[in-house]
Amino acid sequence: MSFFMNSAANQTVNMQNMAMAEQELEMVSDLFNRIVSSCHQKCIPKTYIEGDLNKGEAVCIDRCVSKFFEVNKSVGTKLQQMSGAGLPM
């Protein structure tokens, strides 16, 4: 017996949850695109010499992505603190 037979007929989609999921997907996609753009610009030369990343480029990308996430986390924490304290952002 299928799991979808009963649940699909009886369940309605919560539009608020769908909107939140879409917004979260947009935010994650935007973050990914900014990381790719920024780290590519900083770590990969404009003219490709090889088809694969060399060790220096790979290390640069690893560090760049790590720093990007650290800064993103720090900014998010600071914004939450400011919003919790009632300070203007």
Contact map, one row per residue, 1 for C-alpha under 8 A:
11100000000000000000000000000000000000000000000000000000000000000000000000000000000000000
11111000000000000000000000000000000000000000000000000000000000000000000000000000000000000
11111110000000000000000000000000000000000000000000000000000000000000000000000000000000000
01111111000000000000000000000000000000000000000000000000000000000000000000000000000000000
01111111100000000000000000000000000000000000000000000000000000000000000000000000000000000
00111111110000000000000000000000000000000000000000000000000000000000000000000000000000000
00111111111000000000000000000000000000000000000000000000000000000000000000000000000000000
00011111111100000000000000000000000000000000000000000000000000000000000000000000000000000
00001111111000000000000000000000000000000000000000000000000000000000000000000000000000000
00000111111100000000000000000000000000000000000000000000000000000000000000000000000000000
00000011111110000000000000000000000000000000000000000000000000000000000000000000000000000
00000001011111000000000000000000000000000000000000000000000000000000000000000000000000000
00000000001111100100000000000000000000000000000000000000000000000000000000000000000000000
00000000000111111100000000000000000000000000000000000000000000000000000000000000000000000
00000000000011111110000000000000000000000000000000000000000000000000000000000000000000000
00000000000001111111000000000000000000000000000000000000000000000000000000000000000000000
00000000000001111111100000000000000000000000000000000000000000000000000000000000000000000
00000000000011111111110000000000000000000000000000000000000000000000000000000000000000000
00000000000000111111111000000000000000000000000000000000000000000000000000000000000000000
00000000000000011111111100000000000000000000000000000000000000000000000000000000000000000
00000000000000001111111110000000000000000000000000000000000000000000000000000000000000000
00000000000000000111111111000000000000000000000000000000000000000000000000000000000000000
00000000000000000011111111100000000000000000000000000000000000000000000000000000000000000
00000000000000000001111111110000000000000000000000000000000000000000000000000000000000000
00000000000000000000111111111000000000000000000000000000000000000000000000000000000000000
00000000000000000000011111111100000000000000000000000000000000000000000000000000000000000
00000000000000000000001111111110000000000000000000000000000000000000000000000000000000000
00000000000000000000000111111111000000000000000000000000000000000000000000000000000000000
00000000000000000000000011111111100000000000000000000000000000000000000000000000000000000
00000000000000000000000001111111110000000000000000000000000000000000000000000000000000000
00000000000000000000000000111111111000000000000000000000000000000000000000000000000000000
00000000000000000000000000011111111100000000000000000000000000000000000000000000000000000
00000000000000000000000000001111111110000000000000000000000000000000000000000000000000000
00000000000000000000000000000111111111000000000000000000000000000000000000000000000000000
00000000000000000000000000000011111111100000000000000000000000001001000000000000000000000
00000000000000000000000000000001111111110000000000000000000000000000000000000000000000000
00000000000000000000000000000000111111111000000000000000000000000000000000000000000000000
00000000000000000000000000000000011111111100000000000000000000000000000000000000000000000
00000000000000000000000000000000001111111111000000000000000010011000000000000000000000000
00000000000000000000000000000000000111111111000000000000000010000000000000000000000000000
00000000000000000000000000000000000011111111100000000000000000000000000000000000000000000
00000000000000000000000000000000000001111111000000000000000000000000000000000000000000000
00000000000000000000000000000000000000111111100000000000100110000000000000000000000000000
00000000000000000000000000000000000000111111110100000000100000000000000000000000000000000
00000000000000000000000000000000000000001011111100000000000000000000000000000000000000000
00000000000000000000000000000000000000000001111100000000000000000000000000000000000000000
00000000000000000000000000000000000000000000111110000000000000000000000000000000000000000
00000000000000000000000000000000000000000001111111100000000000000000000000000000000000000
00000000000000000000000000000000000000000000001111100000000000000000000000000000000000000
00000000000000000000000000000000000000000000000111111100000000000000000000000000000000000
00000000000000000000000000000000000000000000000111111000000000000000000000000000000000000
00000000000000000000000000000000000000000000000001111100000000000000000000000000000000000
00000000000000000000000000000000000000000000000001111111110000000000000000000000000000000
00000000000000000000000000000000000000000000000001011111110000000000000000000000000000000
00000000000000000000000000000000000000000000000000001111111000000000000000000000000000000
00000000000000000000000000000000000000000000000000001111111100000000000000000000000000000
00000000000000000000000000000000000000000011000000001111111110000000000000000000000000000
00000000000000000000000000000000000000000000000000001111111111000000000000000000000000000
00000000000000000000000000000000000000000000000000000011111111100000000000000000000000000
00000000000000000000000000000000000000000010000000000001111111110000000000000000000000000
00000000000000000000000000000000000000110010000000000000111111111000000000000000000000000
00000000000000000000000000000000000000000000000000000000011111111100000000000000000000000
00000000000000000000000000000000000000000000000000000000001111111110000000000000000000000
00000000000000000000000000000000000000100000000000000000000111111111000000000000000000000
00000000000000000000000000000000001000100000000000000000000011111111100000000000000000000
00000000000000000000000000000000000000000000000000000000000001111111110000000000000000000
00000000000000000000000000000000000000000000000000000000000000111111111000000000000000000
00000000000000000000000000000000001000000000000000000000000000011111111100000000000000000
00000000000000000000000000000000000000000000000000000000000000001111111110000000000000000
00000000000000000000000000000000000000000000000000000000000000000111111111000000000000000
00000000000000000000000000000000000000000000000000000000000000000011111111100000000000000
00000000000000000000000000000000000000000000000000000000000000000001111111110000000000000
00000000000000000000000000000000000000000000000000000000000000000000111111111000000000000
00000000000000000000000000000000000000000000000000000000000000000000011111111100000000000
00000000000000000000000000000000000000000000000000000000000000000000001111111110000000000
00000000000000000000000000000000000000000000000000000000000000000000000111111111000000000
00000000000000000000000000000000000000000000000000000000000000000000000011111111100000000
00000000000000000000000000000000000000000000000000000000000000000000000001111111110000000
00000000000000000000000000000000000000000000000000000000000000000000000000111111111000001
00000000000000000000000000000000000000000000000000000000000000000000000000011111111100000
00000000000000000000000000000000000000000000000000000000000000000000000000001111111110000
00000000000000000000000000000000000000000000000000000000000000000000000000000111111111111
00000000000000000000000000000000000000000000000000000000000000000000000000000011111111111
00000000000000000000000000000000000000000000000000000000000000000000000000000001111111100
00000000000000000000000000000000000000000000000000000000000000000000000000000000111111100
00000000000000000000000000000000000000000000000000000000000000000000000000000000011111110
00000000000000000000000000000000000000000000000000000000000000000000000000000000011111111
00000000000000000000000000000000000000000000000000000000000000000000000000000000011001111
00000000000000000000000000000000000000000000000000000000000000000000000000000010011000111
